[in-house]
Amino acid sequence: MTHLTFDVVHTPIGGLILVYEGDALVHADFEDNATRRKTQLTKRYGEYAYEERATPHAIVERFQRYFEGDAKALDELERDVVLSPGGSDVQRRVWTALRTIPTGTTMSYGGLATRIGLPGAARAVGAINGQNPLSVIVPCHRVIGASGALTGYAGGLERKRWLLIHERALGTEVARQ
């Protein structure tokens, strides 16, 4: 059985549960996504148990700065913690590419597929995007439909809209959709 630890970082859009394997951050998702969290952790680890432990101050501080308006505060989170999302080679390519979308911008699923050398694989990239185990940190919320519409987000479209407005990536016409 794998032993994991967790902590909750409180944000303006809900508690964000951070799950660790040792010192590596393996999962970050909103508290109300318990079923998704359990499914992803079971798929990765099989049988596991976890207990609460305090997140190191430097990591909490980065999240606080991000949610207080420093939209780039999470860009260098890897200075403070090892990010270990797991996944297949293709999943890791998608998740790595997501981290290259600049704060304050968005990209279409098709654009992301092309960026990783899989033109025409927008749907597959969308599915992988939806399996992102490091919500907010790996900014899957920055990916939108080809038409500019907000589409799918495991945390809910209201959170996606909030994050994009927070990062100044949405104009008012899209923010009202």
N, C-alpha and C positions, 0 to 999 in steps of 0.2 A: 504494500500500500504506500502510495506517495503522500508525504506530509507537506502541506502547503500552509501558508499564513496569509492573512488578509487584514486590510484596514479600510476605513471609509474616509474619503476626502469630501467634505461638504462643499457644494457648488451652488450657484444661483439656479441651476436647472436640475437639481437633485443630487443625492449622494452618489459618488463614483467609487465603486469598490475596486481596490487594487489588490491583486492576488500575486503572491510571490512563491517561487520555488527556491529556497535558500535566499540568496541575495538578488536573484533575477526576477524582474517583473514579467509575469507570463500572461496576465489578463487584467483588463480594466474595462469596466462596464457599469452602467447605472444600476442602482439597487433594485429597481423594479423589473430588471431583466433576469430574474433568478433562474427561470427555466432555460434561457439561452446560455447563461453562465454554467449551469450544471451540465447541459448537453455538451458544450465545448470542452469543459474540463474532463468530463468522463471520456469523451472521444480521445483526448490527448493522453490522459493518465490511467484510464481504467478506474480502478478503485483508488479513492483518495480521501483524505480527511484534512480539514483545515481549522486553524484556530486564529484568534485575533492577535495582532502584534502592531505596535506603532510603526508607522511609516517614517523613515528618516526625515529629519527637519528640512534638509535641502530639497527633497522631492516635494514635500508639502508646500514649501515656499514657492517652488516653480508653478505649481497648480494655482496657488493664491495669486501670484503675479499675473498668470494667464487670465484668470477670471476677473481680476481687477482692471484689466485693460491692456496688459503687455501681451499682445497676441502672439508674439514670437518666443515667449518664455519656455514653451515646451520643445522648441526646435532643437535644443541641445540637452535634452533630458538625459541622454546617454552619458553625459559627463558625471551624472550622479547615480545612475543605476544601469545595469545590463538589461536591455530589452530582449526578451526571448519569446516571440509569438508562436514558435513551433511552425507547423504547416509543411506542405510540400514545396518543392523548388518553385513551381509556378506561383503558388500562394505567396511565398516570400518575395518573389519578384514584384508582384502586384503591391504588396504591403510596403516594400522598399520604395517603389515608385510613388506611392501616395505621399511619402514623407518628402518628396522633391517638389510637390505642388506648393508654390510659395503662399505664405499666409496672405490673406486678402484677395486671393484669386480662386477661381474654380476651373474645373476641367470636365469634359464629357467622358462618359464610359468609353466611347469609341476612341477619343483622344488618348486616354490612358492605355487602352489596348495597343494602339499604334506606338506609343512611347516605349512599351516593353517588347516590341517586335512581334505582336500578335494582331495585326490589322484584321478587322472583321470579327474579332472575338469579344465584342462589347458585352454581349450577354454573359459570357463566361467570366469576364472581368467583373461585371456587376455582381455575379453570384459570389465570387471570391471577396469582393469588397464587403458584401454583407456578412461574411464570416470573420471579418477583422476582429481579433481578440483584444486589441489595444485601442479601444474607443477614445476619441479625442486626441490621444498621443499620435496614433497613425491616423491622419486626418481624412478618413473616408467620407466625412461630411462635406468635403470640398469637391466631391464628384457629383455632377448633376446630369440631367437628361440632355440630349443633343439640342433640344428646343430651348434649353435654358430653364426648364421646369425643375422644381425640386422633386426628386424621386427617391424612394426607399431610404430608410435609415433605421437601423435596429433600435436606436434610442427614441424613435418617433420623429415625424416631420417637424413638429414644433421645436424640438431641440435642435434639429439640423438648421432650421431657419434662425433660431437664436444664435447658434455658433457662427453662422455665416454673417449675420448682422454684426455680431460682436467683433469678428475679424474684418469687418468692412468689405466683405466680398459680395454683398448684395445691394443692388439699387432698390429704391423704394417700390418700384413696380413689381419686382420679383418678391420682395419681402411680404407683399400683401397677398400673394397667391394662396 
